[in-house]
Amino acid sequence: MPRLVYNPDNRKEARATQYPSWRAAYYDPQMNQKVETALLEPDDTKRAALYGDLQKEQMQKGPMAIMFQMYNTAGISPTVKNWTWNGFAFGTVPQVNNGGGRCHRS
């Protein structure tokens, strides 16, 4: 979540493409400071509260509105070898069929 509002350098020359906030040309020095404060807070409870406040503020004035969050579930067994997470290359990851569903092998 911090990358959605944290933008250390909004200049085009910075090419900070790893920050969604930079790609949206969103720059707020106060939000940057809040992210840095939360990041460096040693107390777990205080840090969680700071991040919670950041999430609420991001939804109010940040560059993006989060409506849905994708999640993936993976189950593997010891018989699966060299498994890697790659959701775009179907059929390239060895999978073991334990009798219930389809099996794709590379």
N, C-alpha and C positions, 0 to 999 in steps of 0.2 A: 504494500500500500504506500509506503513512503515515496517510492519512485513515481507515483502518480502526481505528486505535488512538489517533490524536491527537484530543483533544476539549478545546478551550481553555476551554469554559464549559458545564458540564453542567446548568445551571439551565434549567427549562422556558422561562423568559422569553427566554433567549438565542436560541431558534429557529434553532439552528445546523444546519439540515436538510441542508446540503451535506456534513456529516460523518456517515458511516454509524455511527461510534462514538457520536455524540450521539443518533442515532435509536435505538440499542440501549441507551442509558443507560449506556454503558461509560465510566468515567473513571478514569484511572490517572496521577497526576502524574509518576511515574517514567518511564512510557512517553512522555508528552508531552515530558519533558526529553530523552530519547533521540532522539526525532524531531527536535527542534530542534537538537541537537548534530550529527546526521547532515546535516541540511539546510544547516548553516553550515560544514561541514567542507570546506576548500578543496582538499585532496588527494584526487584521484579514487580512488586505491586504498583509502585509509582510508575514504572515504565509501561506497564499494561494500561494504566489509566491515561498516561500521556498519549499512547497509541490510539486508545479508544476516542479521546478527544480529537486527535488528528483525523480519524476516520469520519467522525461526525462533521468536522469542518470541511473536509474534502468533499463530502456529499453536498454541502451547501454552496461552496464557492470554487471547487476544483474544476479542472478542465474536462472531466468525464463523469458520467453518471453510471454507476454500477448497478445493473438490474439483475443480472444472472451471473453465476460463477460455474464454469465447467469443472467437473471433477471426473477422474478416471479411477477405476478399481482394477487391480491386477492380482490374480492368485497364481502362484507358481508352486511347483513341487520339486523335490530333489532330483527328479528324473529330467527336468528341463535344464539344458546346458546352454551356456552363452546367451542367455536372455538379455535383451536390452529394450528399453522403452523407446518405441518409435512408432507413433500413431499414424504416420503417413506412408510407411512402406509396408503395406499389407503383403503377407506371404513371404517376407524375408526373415521373419523371426521364427526359429524352431519352436513349435508348440506340441505338447503331448496331449493326446486324447485319452482320457481316463474312462472311456466308454459312453459318455453322455452326449457329446456334441461333435461338431466338425473339427477336423484337425488339418492344419496347413503346415507343410514341411518345406523347407527350402532345399 
